Amino acid sequence: MKKIFSLVFAITLLFGIASQASAYGGVYVFNPYPNSYGAVPDYIGITKPSGAYKYEIRILEKNNGIYGSLTYHSGKLDVPSSGYDIHHTLSSYTKLMLLHAGTFVIIAEAYNSSGALIGRDEVKVTFV
């Protein structure tokens, strides 16, 4: 089951990367790595655009075009000063939420020091 999900997840991300029409401002959601919860990632990774001061991650359940009740919102967090990527670690509660299998939209946004949106990416991932 874990191998099947890994394959489905990789294919989904490849399609997401190939269709980065929603990405702008240097923000791209990239492949998180699975952990002991099965196919649920330890973290959501995003590239860090230049000039970014804060970032925000939202995860929304979306099945058959309808948003569901399972959601996660990080709030605006400080961008780490070092490195080129941001690894947003998911809580145990969020990992359990993602275990409910289904399609989720992961939205990553970056803001400058004035609070203006400078970059955004949205990726749809299906957990099986």
N, CA, C and O atoms as a printed pandas DataFrame, in Angstrom:
     atom_number atom_name residue_name chain_id  residue_number  x_coord  y_coord  z_coord
0              1         N          MET        A               1    0.827   -1.191    0.000
1              2        CA          MET        A               1    0.000    0.000    0.000
2              3         C          MET        A               1    0.870    1.253    0.000
3              4         O          MET        A               1    0.590    2.220   -0.708
4              5         N          LYS        A               2    1.925    1.219    0.803
5              6        CA          LYS        A               2    2.814    2.371    0.906
6              7         C          LYS        A               2    3.492    2.662   -0.433
7              8         O          LYS        A               2    3.633    3.821   -0.824
8              9         N          LYS        A               3    3.912    1.599   -1.139
9             10        CA          LYS        A               3    4.571    1.769   -2.437
10            11         C          LYS        A               3    3.599    2.309   -3.474
11            12         O          LYS        A               3    3.961    3.154   -4.294
12            13         N          ILE        A               4    2.363    1.819   -3.436
13            14        CA          ILE        A               4    1.354    2.299   -4.378
14            15         C          ILE        A               4    1.100    3.777   -4.149
15            16         O          ILE        A               4    1.042    4.558   -5.099
16            17         N          PHE        A               5    0.946    4.167   -2.872
17            18        CA          PHE        A               5    0.715    5.578   -2.599
18            19         C          PHE        A               5    1.901    6.419   -3.034
19            20         O          PHE        A               5    1.725    7.490   -3.614
20            21         N          SER        A               6    3.105    5.946   -2.760
21            22        CA          SER        A               6    4.296    6.698   -3.147
22            23         C          SER        A               6    4.304    6.945   -4.646
23            24         O          SER        A               6    4.660    8.034   -5.096
24            25         N          LEU        A               7    3.913    5.938   -5.424
25            26        CA          LEU        A               7    3.847    6.084   -6.871
26            27         C          LEU        A               7    2.764    7.084   -7.262
27            28         O          LEU        A               7    3.003    7.968   -8.084
28            29         N          VAL        A               8    1.572    6.948   -6.677
29            30        CA          VAL        A               8    0.477    7.880   -6.967
30            31         C          VAL        A               8    0.878    9.301   -6.577
31            32         O          VAL        A               8    0.614   10.250   -7.316
32            33         N          PHE        A               9    1.515    9.444   -5.420
33            34        CA          PHE        A               9    1.942   10.757   -4.945
34            35         C          PHE        A               9    2.976   11.362   -5.886
35            36         O          PHE        A               9    2.905   12.547   -6.210
36            37         N          ALA        A              10    3.944   10.547   -6.329
37            38        CA          ALA        A              10    4.983   11.034   -7.238
38            39         C          ALA        A              10    4.379   11.483   -8.562
39            40         O          ALA        A              10    4.749   12.530   -9.093
40            41         N          ILE        A              11    3.449   10.690   -9.098
41            42        CA          ILE        A              11    2.804   11.053  -10.360
42            43         C          ILE        A              11    1.991   12.331  -10.192
43            44         O          ILE        A              11    2.023   13.208  -11.055
44            45         N          THR        A              12    1.266   12.437   -9.085
45            46        CA          THR        A              12    0.477   13.641   -8.818
46            47         C          THR        A              12    1.369   14.867   -8.753
47            48         O          THR        A              12    1.051   15.909   -9.327
48            49         N          LEU        A              13    2.491   14.740   -8.049
49            50        CA          LEU        A              13    3.402   15.878   -7.950
50            51         C          LEU        A              13    4.023   16.218   -9.291
51            52         O          LEU        A              13    4.231   17.394   -9.591
52            53         N          LEU        A              14    4.324   15.209  -10.108
53            54        CA          LEU        A              14    4.869   15.492  -11.430
54            55         C          LEU        A              14    3.870   16.273  -12.267
55            56         O          LEU        A              14    4.242   17.224  -12.954
56            57         N          PHE        A              15    2.597   15.875  -12.212
57            58        CA          PHE        A              15    1.578   16.636  -12.919
58            59         C          PHE        A              15    1.458   18.045  -12.345
59            60         O          PHE        A              15    1.280   19.012  -13.086
60            61         N          GLY        A              16    1.556   18.152  -11.032
61            62        CA          GLY        A              16    1.503   19.469  -10.394
62            63         C          GLY        A              16    2.665   20.343  -10.803
63            64         O          GLY        A              16    2.492   21.535  -11.059
64            65         N          ILE        A              17    3.863   19.753  -10.868
65            66        CA          ILE        A              17    5.042   20.512  -11.274
66            67         C          ILE        A              17    4.940   20.899  -12.739
67            68         O          ILE        A              17    5.338   21.999  -13.122
68            69         N          ALA        A              18    4.408   19.998  -13.562
69            70        CA          ALA        A              18    4.282   20.285  -14.985
70            71         C          ALA        A              18    3.264   21.387  -15.245
71            72         O          ALA        A              18    3.359   22.093  -16.248
72            73         N          SER        A              19    2.305   21.538  -14.363
73            74        CA          SER        A              19    1.272   22.559  -14.566
74            75         C          SER        A              19    1.358   23.615  -13.472
75            76         O          SER        A              19    0.429   23.776  -12.681
76            77         N          GLN        A              20    2.450   24.316  -13.431
77            78        CA          GLN        A              20    2.666   25.328  -12.404
78            79         C          GLN        A              20    1.997   26.656  -12.762
79            80         O          GLN        A              20    2.502   27.725  -12.420
80            81         N          ALA        A              21    0.863   26.581  -13.449
81            82        CA          ALA        A              21    0.170   27.802  -13.843
82            83         C          ALA        A              21   -0.248   28.626  -12.637
83            84         O          ALA        A              21   -0.339   29.851  -12.724
84            85         N          SER        A              22   -0.503   27.963  -11.508
85            86        CA          SER        A              22   -0.938   28.691  -10.320
86            87         C          SER        A              22    0.235   29.257   -9.533
87            88         O          SER        A              22    0.034   30.082   -8.641
88            89         N          ALA        A              23    1.462   28.828   -9.847
89            90        CA          ALA        A              23    2.634   29.277   -9.093
90            91         C          ALA        A              23    3.128   30.613   -9.639
91            92         O          ALA        A              23    3.178   30.826  -10.851
92            93         N          TYR        A              24    3.490   31.501   -8.726
93            94        CA          TYR        A              24    4.128   32.744   -9.152
94            95         C          TYR        A              24    4.954   33.304   -8.012
95            96         O          TYR        A              24    4.790   32.911   -6.857
96            97         N          GLY        A              25    5.834   34.219   -8.344
97            98        CA          GLY        A              25    6.633   34.903   -7.334
98            99         C          GLY        A              25    7.719   34.044   -6.718
99           100         O          GLY        A              25    8.224   34.375   -5.646
100          101         N          GLY        A              26    8.096   32.939   -7.372
101          102        CA          GLY        A              26    9.167   32.103   -6.854
102          103         C          GLY        A              26    8.757   31.122   -5.780
103          104         O          GLY        A              26    9.622   30.502   -5.162
104          105         N          VAL        A              27    7.453   30.959   -5.534
105          106        CA          VAL        A              27    6.979   29.997   -4.535
106          107         C          VAL        A              27    6.527   28.732   -5.262
107          108         O          VAL        A              27    5.666   28.786   -6.140
108          109         N          TYR        A              28    7.116   27.592   -4.888
109          110        CA          TYR        A              28    6.728   26.303   -5.448
110          111         C          TYR        A              28    6.653   25.281   -4.325
111          112         O          TYR        A              28    7.591   25.151   -3.539
112          113         N          VAL        A              29    5.549   24.558   -4.245
113          114        CA          VAL        A              29    5.433   23.456   -3.292
114          115         C          VAL        A              29    6.210   22.290   -3.887
115          116         O          VAL        A              29    6.021   21.949   -5.055
116          117         N          PHE        A              30    7.097   21.666   -3.081
117          118        CA          PHE        A              30    7.840   20.522   -3.593
118          119         C          PHE        A              30    7.603   19.295   -2.740
119          120         O          PHE        A              30    6.983   19.360   -1.679
120          121         N          ASN        A              31    8.110   18.176   -3.224
121          122        CA          ASN        A              31    7.836   16.852   -2.672
122          123         C          ASN        A              31    8.218   16.697   -1.208
123          124         O          ASN        A              31    9.401   16.747   -0.873
124          125         N          PRO        A              32    7.236   16.511   -0.329
125          126        CA          PRO        A              32    7.547   16.151    1.055
126          127         C          PRO        A              32    7.834   14.656    1.146
127          128         O          PRO        A              32    7.400   13.883    0.292
128          129         N          TYR        A              33    8.546   14.263    2.155
129          130        CA          TYR        A              33    8.929   12.856    2.296
130          131         C          TYR        A              33    7.998   12.130    3.253
131          132         O          TYR        A              33    7.627   12.684    4.288
132          133         N          PRO        A              34    7.608   10.885    2.923
133          134        CA          PRO        A              34    6.731   10.109    3.802
134          135         C          PRO        A              34    7.398    9.781    5.137
135          136         O          PRO        A              34    8.625    9.761    5.239
136          137         N          ASN        A              35    6.598    9.531    6.137
137          138        CA          ASN        A              35    7.124    9.170    7.456
138          139         C          ASN        A              35    6.458    7.893    7.946
139          140         O          ASN        A              35    5.885    7.138    7.161
140          141         N          SER        A              36    6.536    7.662    9.233
141          142        CA          SER        A              36    6.012    6.427    9.806
142          143         C          SER        A              36    4.489    6.354    9.802
143          144         O          SER        A              36    3.935    5.288   10.072
144          145         N          TYR        A              37    3.802    7.437    9.507
145          146        CA          TYR        A              37    2.341    7.407    9.434
146          147         C          TYR        A              37    1.858    6.800    8.119
147          148         O          TYR        A              37    0.659    6.816    7.841
148          149         N          GLY        A              38    2.751    6.277    7.322
149          150        CA          GLY        A              38    2.389    5.736    6.017
150          151         C          GLY        A              38    2.779    6.732    4.954
151          152         O          GLY        A              38    3.952    7.080    4.819
152          153         N          ALA        A              39    1.813    7.186    4.210
153          154        CA          ALA        A              39    2.106    8.068    3.091
154          155         C          ALA        A              39    1.983    9.545    3.439
155          156         O          ALA        A              39    2.173   10.393    2.567
156          157         N          VAL        A              40    1.681    9.865    4.651
157          158        CA          VAL        A              40    1.519   11.262    5.053
158          159         C          VAL        A              40    2.904   11.883    5.263
159          160         O          VAL        A              40    3.751   11.284    5.926
160          161         N          PRO        A              41    3.142   13.066    4.709
161          162        CA          PRO        A              41    4.475   13.668    4.803
162          163         C          PRO        A              41    4.788   14.223    6.189
163          164         O          PRO        A              41    3.890   14.579    6.952
164          165         N          ASP        A              42    6.093   14.287    6.496
165          166        CA          ASP        A              42    6.561   14.941    7.723
166          167         C          ASP        A              42    6.395   16.448    7.616
167          168         O          ASP        A              42    6.093   17.129    8.596
168          169         N          TYR        A              43    6.599   16.951    6.412
169          170        CA          TYR        A              43    6.564   18.399    6.222
170          171         C          TYR        A              43    6.086   18.735    4.817
171          172         O          TYR        A              43    6.081   17.890    3.922
172          173         N          ILE        A              44    5.689   19.977    4.648
173          174        CA          ILE        A              44    5.395   20.533    3.333
174          175         C          ILE        A              44    6.576   21.431    3.001
175          176         O          ILE        A              44    6.918   22.324    3.776
176          177         N          GLY        A              45    7.187   21.202    1.871
177          178        CA          GLY        A              45    8.334   22.008    1.465
178          179         C          GLY        A              45    7.927   23.034    0.433
179          180         O          GLY        A              45    7.168   22.737   -0.490
180          181         N          ILE        A              46    8.436   24.246    0.591
181          182        CA          ILE        A              46    8.221   25.279   -0.423
182          183         C          ILE        A              46    9.541   26.001   -0.660
183          184         O          ILE        A              46   10.378   26.109    0.236
184          185         N          THR        A              47    9.707   26.488   -1.876
185          186        CA          THR        A              47   10.885   27.299   -2.162
186          187         C          THR        A              47   10.690   28.669   -1.539
187          188         O          THR        A              47    9.567   29.158   -1.416
188          189         N          LYS        A              48   11.794   29.276   -1.149
189          190        CA          LYS        A              48   11.734   30.580   -0.487
190          191         C          LYS        A              48   12.054   31.670   -1.506
191          192         O          LYS        A              48   13.186   31.747   -1.983
192          193         N          PRO        A              49   11.083   32.514   -1.848
193          194        CA          PRO        A              49   11.354   33.575   -2.811
194          195         C          PRO        A              49   12.160   34.708   -2.176
195          196         O          PRO        A              49   12.119   34.909   -0.963
196          197         N          SER        A              50   12.887   35.436   -3.007
197          198        CA          SER        A              50   13.646   36.565   -2.468
198          199         C          SER        A              50   12.676   37.636   -1.982
199          200         O          SER        A              50   11.639   37.872   -2.603
200          201         N          GLY        A              51   13.013   38.269   -0.892
201          202        CA          GLY        A              51   12.174   39.311   -0.321
202          203         C          GLY        A              51   11.072   38.797    0.584
203          204         O          GLY        A              51   10.288   39.582    1.118
204          205         N          ALA        A              52   11.004   37.471    0.762
205          206        CA          ALA        A              52    9.949   36.905    1.609
206          207         C          ALA        A              52   10.269   37.158    3.075
207          208         O          ALA        A              52   11.410   37.006    3.513
208          209         N          TYR        A              53    9.245   37.545    3.824
209          210        CA          TYR        A              53    9.376   37.857    5.240
210          211         C          TYR        A              53    8.514   36.911    6.078
211          212         O          TYR        A              53    8.912   36.497    7.167
212          213         N          LYS        A              54    7.345   36.577    5.567
213          214        CA          LYS        A              54    6.409   35.654    6.225
214          215         C          LYS        A              54    5.904   34.656    5.181
215          216         O          LYS        A              54    5.921   34.928    3.981
216          217         N          TYR        A              55    5.452   33.488    5.668
217          218        CA          TYR        A              55    4.830   32.511    4.784
218          219         C          TYR        A              55    3.627   31.908    5.489
219          220         O          TYR        A              55    3.456   32.036    6.701
220          221         N          GLU        A              56    2.798   31.245    4.688
221          222        CA          GLU        A              56    1.564   30.669    5.207
222          223         C          GLU        A              56    1.255   29.394    4.415
223          224         O          GLU        A              56    1.406   29.361    3.194
224          225         N          ILE        A              57    0.824   28.356    5.116
225          226        CA          ILE        A              57    0.431   27.091    4.481
226          227         C          ILE        A              57   -1.022   26.805    4.849
227          228         O          ILE        A              57   -1.409   26.896    6.014
228          229         N          ARG        A              58   -1.821   26.458    3.839
229          230        CA          ARG        A              58   -3.190   26.012    4.076
230          231         C          ARG        A              58   -3.387   24.675    3.374
231          232         O          ARG        A              58   -2.908   24.472    2.258
232          233         N          ILE        A              59   -4.091   23.774    4.031
233          234        CA          ILE        A              59   -4.438   22.483    3.438
234          235         C          ILE        A              59   -5.952   22.349    3.541
235          236         O          ILE        A              59   -6.519   22.426    4.631
236          237         N          LEU        A              60   -6.596   22.150    2.400
237          238        CA          LEU        A              60   -8.052   22.080    2.348
238          239         C          LEU        A              60   -8.487   20.780    1.688
239          240         O          LEU        A              60   -7.973   20.414    0.631
240          241         N          GLU        A              61   -9.425   20.089    2.305
241          242        CA          GLU        A              61   -9.999   18.887    1.697
242          243         C          GLU        A              61  -10.872   19.322    0.525
243          244         O          GLU        A              61  -11.668   20.253    0.649
244          245         N          LYS        A              62  -10.721   18.645   -0.616
245          246        CA          LYS        A              62  -11.550   18.979   -1.776
246          247         C          LYS        A              62  -11.831   17.704   -2.557
247          248         O          LYS        A              62  -10.949   17.179   -3.238
248          249         N          ASN        A              63  -13.040   17.215   -2.460
249          250        CA          ASN        A              63  -13.450   16.004   -3.166
250          251         C          ASN        A              63  -14.613   16.320   -4.088
251          252         O          ASN        A              63  -15.584   16.961   -3.685
252          253         N          ASN        A              64  -14.508   15.864   -5.330
253          254        CA          ASN        A              64  -15.540   16.111   -6.343
254          255         C          ASN        A              64  -15.838   17.597   -6.505
255          256         O          ASN        A              64  -16.986   17.986   -6.716
256          257         N          GLY        A              65  -14.803   18.423   -6.407
257          258        CA          GLY        A              65  -14.962   19.856   -6.606
258          259         C          GLY        A              65  -15.572   20.606   -5.435
259          260         O          GLY        A              65  -15.808   21.810   -5.527
260          261         N          ILE        A              66  -15.829   19.911   -4.334
261          262        CA          ILE        A              66  -16.466   20.532   -3.169
262          263         C          ILE        A              66  -15.486   20.523   -2.001
263          264         O          ILE        A              66  -14.896   19.491   -1.680
264          265         N          TYR        A              67  -15.320   21.682   -1.370
265          266        CA          TYR        A              67  -14.447   21.757   -0.200
266          267         C          TYR        A              67  -15.117   21.080    0.985
267          268         O          TYR        A              67  -16.298   21.296    1.253
268          269         N          GLY        A              68  -14.341   20.253    1.695
269          270        CA          GLY        A              68  -14.853   19.526    2.846
270          271         C          GLY        A              68  -14.543   20.234    4.148
271          272         O          GLY        A              68  -14.128   21.392    4.164
272          273         N          SER        A              69  -14.752   19.518    5.238
273          274        CA          SER        A              69  -14.586   20.111    6.568
274          275         C          SER        A              69  -13.170   19.960    7.121
275          276         O          SER        A              69  -12.829   20.605    8.113
276          277         N          LEU        A              70  -12.337   19.118    6.497
277          278        CA          LEU        A              70  -10.976   18.922    6.994
278          279         C          LEU        A              70  -10.066   20.021    6.455
279          280         O          LEU        A              70   -9.849   20.123    5.247
280          281         N          THR        A              71   -9.538   20.839    7.356
281          282        CA          THR        A              71   -8.676   21.945    6.941
282          283         C          THR        A              71   -7.523   22.131    7.914
283          284         O          THR        A              71   -7.589   21.707    9.068
284          285         N          TYR        A              72   -6.473   22.768    7.433
285          286        CA          TYR        A              72   -5.329   23.157    8.262
286          287         C          TYR        A              72   -4.892   24.539    7.801
287          288         O          TYR        A              72   -4.834   24.805    6.601
288          289         N          HIS        A              73   -4.586   25.410    8.739
289          290        CA          HIS        A              73   -4.110   26.754    8.422
290          291         C          HIS        A              73   -2.986   27.103    9.385
291          292         O          HIS        A              73   -3.189   27.121   10.599
292          293         N          SER        A              74   -1.811   27.379    8.855
293          294        CA          SER        A              74   -0.648   27.648    9.708
294          295         C          SER        A              74   -0.664   29.043   10.308
295          296         O          SER        A              74   -0.036   29.284   11.339
296          297         N          GLY        A              75   -1.378   29.963    9.669
297          298        CA          GLY        A              75   -1.230   31.365   10.034
298          299         C          GLY        A              75    0.073   31.870    9.432
299          300         O          GLY        A              75    0.855   31.081    8.902
300          301         N          LYS        A              76    0.313   33.172    9.508
301          302        CA          LYS        A              76    1.546   33.723    8.936
302          303         C          LYS        A              76    2.710   33.481    9.889
303          304         O          LYS        A              76    2.662   33.845   11.064
304          305         N          LEU        A              77    3.761   32.854    9.352
305          306        CA          LEU        A              77    4.941   32.499   10.135
306          307         C          LEU        A              77    6.177   33.167    9.551
307          308         O          LEU        A              77    6.216   33.476    8.360
308          309         N          ASP        A              78    7.189   33.390   10.389
309          310        CA          ASP        A              78    8.439   33.986    9.925
310          311         C          ASP        A              78    9.174   33.036    8.988
311          312         O          ASP        A              78    9.222   31.829    9.223
312          313         N          VAL        A              79    9.742   33.589    7.932
313          314        CA          VAL        A              79   10.557   32.820    7.000
314          315         C          VAL        A              79   11.926   32.606    7.638
315          316         O          VAL        A              79   12.509   33.558    8.156
316          317         N          PRO        A              80   12.457   31.378    7.614
317          318        CA          PRO        A              80   13.799   31.152    8.157
318          319         C          PRO        A              80   14.830   31.976    7.392
319          320         O          PRO        A              80   14.716   32.154    6.180
320          321         N          SER        A              81   15.831   32.474    8.101
321          322        CA          SER        A              81   16.815   33.347    7.464
322          323         C          SER        A              81   17.824   32.589    6.616
323          324         O          SER        A              81   18.420   33.170    5.709
324          325         N          SER        A              82   18.030   31.307    6.888
325          326        CA          SER        A              82   19.023   30.555    6.124
326          327         C          SER        A              82   18.356   29.578    5.166
327          328         O          SER        A              82   17.193   29.215    5.343
328          329         N          GLY        A              83   19.093   29.161    4.161
329          330        CA          GLY        A              83   18.620   28.156    3.218
330          331         C          GLY        A              83   17.770   28.737    2.104
331          332         O          GLY        A              83   17.381   29.905    2.127
332          333         N          TYR        A              84   17.493   27.879    1.125
333          334        CA          TYR        A              84   16.696   28.272   -0.035
334          335         C          TYR        A              84   15.275   27.742    0.033
335          336         O          TYR        A              84   14.410   28.159   -0.737
336          337         N          ASP        A              85   15.037   26.818    0.961
337          338        CA          ASP        A              85   13.736   26.177    1.080
338          339         C          ASP        A              85   13.172   26.367    2.479
339          340         O          ASP        A              85   13.902   26.632    3.435
340          341         N          ILE        A              86   11.868   26.225    2.574
341          342        CA          ILE        A              86   11.182   26.239    3.857
342          343         C          ILE        A              86   10.581   24.854    4.049
343          344         O          ILE        A              86    9.848   24.372    3.185
344          345         N          HIS        A              87   10.880   24.215    5.164
345          346        CA          HIS        A              87   10.277   22.929    5.502
346          347         C          HIS        A              87    9.282   23.183    6.626
347          348         O          HIS        A              87    9.669   23.356    7.782
348          349         N          HIS        A              88    8.009   23.203    6.282
349          350        CA          HIS        A              88    6.959   23.451    7.262
350          351         C          HIS        A              88    6.533   22.110    7.857
351          352         O          HIS        A              88    5.830   21.332    7.211
352          353         N          THR        A              89    6.961   21.845    9.089
353          354        CA          THR        A              89    6.672   20.578    9.759
354          355         C          THR        A              89    5.194   20.499   10.126
355          356         O          THR        A              89    4.618   21.446   10.661
356          357         N          LEU        A              90    4.597   19.353    9.828
357          358        CA          LEU        A              90    3.183   19.148   10.135
358          359         C          LEU        A              90    3.025   18.537   11.522
359          360         O          LEU        A              90    3.812   17.683   11.928
360          361         N          SER        A              91    2.013   18.978   12.236
361          362        CA          SER        A              91    1.738   18.445   13.576
362          363         C          SER        A              91    1.145   17.040   13.470
363          364         O          SER        A              91    0.691   16.627   12.403
364          365         N          SER        A              92    1.154   16.324   14.573
365          366        CA          SER        A              92    0.549   14.983   14.611
366          367         C          SER        A              92   -0.932   15.051   14.257
367          368         O          SER        A              92   -1.447   14.171   13.569
368          369         N          TYR        A              93   -1.616   16.090   14.723
369          370        CA          TYR        A              93   -3.040   16.264   14.433
370          371         C          TYR        A              93   -3.267   16.412   12.925
371          372         O          TYR        A              93   -4.185   15.809   12.369
372          373         N          THR        A              94   -2.434   17.212   12.274
373          374        CA          THR        A              94   -2.576   17.422   10.832
374          375         C          THR        A              94   -2.297   16.133   10.071
375          376         O          THR        A              94   -2.983   15.825    9.097
376          377         N          LYS        A              95   -1.295   15.380   10.513
377          378        CA          LYS        A              95   -0.988   14.101    9.866
378          379         C          LYS        A              95   -2.162   13.134    9.994
379          380         O          LYS        A              95   -2.478   12.418    9.043
380          381         N          LEU        A              96   -2.807   13.105   11.152
381          382        CA          LEU        A              96   -3.979   12.247   11.339
382          383         C          LEU        A              96   -5.124   12.683   10.428
383          384         O          LEU        A              96   -5.851   11.847    9.891
384          385         N          MET        A              97   -5.278   13.993   10.258
385          386        CA          MET        A              97   -6.313   14.516    9.375
386          387         C          MET        A              97   -6.088   14.015    7.948
387          388         O          MET        A              97   -7.036   13.618    7.271
388          389         N          LEU        A              98   -4.844   14.034    7.496
389          390        CA          LEU        A              98   -4.537   13.617    6.133
390          391         C          LEU        A              98   -4.702   12.113    5.926
391          392         O          LEU        A              98   -4.850   11.652    4.794
392          393         N          LEU        A              99   -4.677   11.354    7.013
393          394        CA          LEU        A              99   -4.879    9.906    6.912
394          395         C          LEU        A              99   -6.299    9.540    6.497
395          396         O          LEU        A              99   -6.554    8.385    6.153
396          397         N          HIS        A             100   -7.224   10.485    6.519
397          398        CA          HIS        A             100   -8.613   10.207    6.157
398          399         C          HIS        A             100   -8.803    9.956    4.676
399          400         O          HIS        A             100   -9.936    9.809    4.216
400          401         N          ALA        A             101   -7.745    9.906    3.937
401          402        CA          ALA        A             101   -7.765    9.624    2.502
402          403         C          ALA        A             101   -8.713   10.553    1.761
403          404         O          ALA        A             101   -9.834   10.806    2.202
404          405         N          GLY        A             102   -8.262   11.034    0.676
405          406        CA          GLY        A             102   -9.047   11.938   -0.133
406          407         C          GLY        A             102   -8.133   12.919   -0.830
407          408         O          GLY        A             102   -6.910   12.784   -0.802
408          409         N          THR        A             103   -8.734   13.893   -1.446
409          410        CA          THR        A             103   -7.974   14.891   -2.184
410          411         C          THR        A             103   -7.874   16.157   -1.345
411          412         O          THR        A             103   -8.863   16.635   -0.789
412          413         N          PHE        A             104   -6.671   16.685   -1.269
413          414        CA          PHE        A             104   -6.417   17.906   -0.517
414          415         C          PHE        A             104   -5.707   18.908   -1.413
415          416         O          PHE        A             104   -4.894   18.529   -2.256
416          417         N          VAL        A             105   -6.012   20.170   -1.232
417          418        CA          VAL        A             105   -5.325   21.247   -1.924
418          419         C          VAL        A             105   -4.349   21.859   -0.927
419          420         O          VAL        A             105   -4.740   22.274    0.163
420          421         N          ILE        A             106   -3.066   21.911   -1.313
421          422        CA          ILE        A             106   -2.039   22.532   -0.480
422          423         C          ILE        A             106   -1.726   23.888   -1.092
423          424         O          ILE        A             106   -1.332   23.980   -2.254
424          425         N          ILE        A             107   -1.905   24.934   -0.302
425          426        CA          ILE        A             107   -1.665   26.299   -0.765
426          427         C          ILE        A             107   -0.536   26.893    0.060
427          428         O          ILE        A             107   -0.594   26.900    1.290
428          429         N          ALA        A             108    0.491   27.392   -0.619
429          430        CA          ALA        A             108    1.614   28.053    0.040
430          431         C          ALA        A             108    1.673   29.488   -0.459
431          432         O          ALA        A             108    1.604   29.739   -1.663
432          433         N          GLU        A             109    1.799   30.427    0.468
433          434        CA          GLU        A             109    1.873   31.843    0.107
434          435         C          GLU        A             109    3.023   32.500    0.851
435          436         O          GLU        A             109    3.327   32.137    1.987
436          437         N          ALA        A             110    3.666   33.475    0.202
437          438        CA          ALA        A             110    4.767   34.222    0.814
438          439         C          ALA        A             110    4.432   35.711    0.774
439          440         O          ALA        A             110    3.825   36.203   -0.177
440          441         N          TYR        A             111    4.842   36.413    1.826
441          442        CA          TYR        A             111    4.530   37.835    1.984
442          443         C          TYR        A             111    5.812   38.622    2.242
443          444         O          TYR        A             111    6.763   38.099    2.823
444          445         N          ASN        A             112    5.830   39.880    1.807
445          446        CA          ASN        A             112    6.982   40.735    2.103
446          447         C          ASN        A             112    6.801   41.391    3.470
447          448         O          ASN        A             112    5.824   41.123    4.168
448          449         N          SER        A             113    7.753   42.255    3.850
449          450        CA          SER        A             113    7.715   42.867    5.185
450          451         C          SER        A             113    6.524   43.801    5.375
451          452         O          SER        A             113    6.162   44.108    6.511
452          453         N          SER        A             114    5.912   44.258    4.289
453          454        CA          SER        A             114    4.716   45.107    4.382
454          455         C          SER        A             114    3.437   44.289    4.485
455          456         O          SER        A             114    2.356   44.841    4.692
456          457         N          GLY        A             115    3.560   42.970    4.340
457          458        CA          GLY        A             115    2.389   42.104    4.411
458          459         C          GLY        A             115    1.731   41.845    3.073
459          460         O          GLY        A             115    0.689   41.193    3.009
460          461         N          ALA        A             116    2.335   42.355    1.988
461          462        CA          ALA        A             116    1.769   42.144    0.655
462          463         C          ALA        A             116    2.152   40.762    0.125
463          464         O          ALA        A             116    3.283   40.311    0.302
464          465         N          LEU        A             117    1.211   40.106   -0.516
465          466        CA          LEU        A             117    1.453   38.798   -1.116
466          467         C          LEU        A             117    2.456   38.947   -2.256
467          468         O          LEU        A             117    2.242   39.742   -3.172
468          469         N          ILE        A             118    3.565   38.175   -2.204
469          470        CA          ILE        A             118    4.570   38.258   -3.273
470          471         C          ILE        A             118    4.736   36.943   -4.032
471          472         O          ILE        A             118    5.381   36.920   -5.081
472          473         N          GLY        A             119    4.166   35.851   -3.525
473          474        CA          GLY        A             119    4.283   34.574   -4.219
474          475         C          GLY        A             119    3.264   33.578   -3.710
475          476         O          GLY        A             119    2.850   33.625   -2.552
476          477         N          ARG        A             120    2.859   32.657   -4.610
477          478        CA          ARG        A             120    1.817   31.690   -4.244
478          479         C          ARG        A             120    1.937   30.451   -5.111
479          480         O          ARG        A             120    2.308   30.539   -6.282
480          481         N          ASP        A             121    1.626   29.303   -4.540
481          482        CA          ASP        A             121    1.510   28.071   -5.313
482          483         C          ASP        A             121    0.399   27.230   -4.704
483          484         O          ASP        A             121    0.145   27.278   -3.500
484          485         N          GLU        A             122   -0.251   26.465   -5.558
485          486        CA          GLU        A             122   -1.349   25.593   -5.134
486          487         C          GLU        A             122   -1.167   24.243   -5.812
487          488         O          GLU        A             122   -1.028   24.168   -7.033
488          489         N          VAL        A             123   -1.168   23.174   -5.016
489          490        CA          VAL        A             123   -0.977   21.824   -5.540
490          491         C          VAL        A             123   -2.078   20.930   -4.991
491          492         O          VAL        A             123   -2.395   20.983   -3.803
492          493         N          LYS        A             124   -2.663   20.104   -5.863
493          494        CA          LYS        A             124   -3.680   19.150   -5.437
494          495         C          LYS        A             124   -3.012   17.791   -5.255
495          496         O          LYS        A             124   -2.323   17.308   -6.154
496          497         N          VAL        A             125   -3.219   17.171   -4.083
497          498        CA          VAL        A             125   -2.620   15.879   -3.767
498          499         C          VAL        A             125   -3.726   14.937   -3.305
499          500         O          VAL        A             125   -4.581   15.319   -2.506
500          501         N          THR        A             126   -3.707   13.711   -3.806
501          502        CA          THR        A             126   -4.684   12.709   -3.396
502          503         C          THR        A             126   -4.016   11.676   -2.504
503          504         O          THR        A             126   -3.039   11.043   -2.903
504          505         N          PHE        A             127   -4.541   11.506   -1.301
505          506        CA          PHE        A             127   -4.061   10.492   -0.371
506          507         C          PHE        A             127   -4.978    9.287   -0.483
507          508         O          PHE        A             127   -6.200    9.427   -0.420
508          509         N          VAL        A             128   -4.400    8.107   -0.649
509          510        CA          VAL        A             128   -5.203    6.890   -0.821
510          511         C          VAL        A             128   -4.969    5.932    0.323
511          512         O          VAL        A             128   -5.558    4.851    0.354
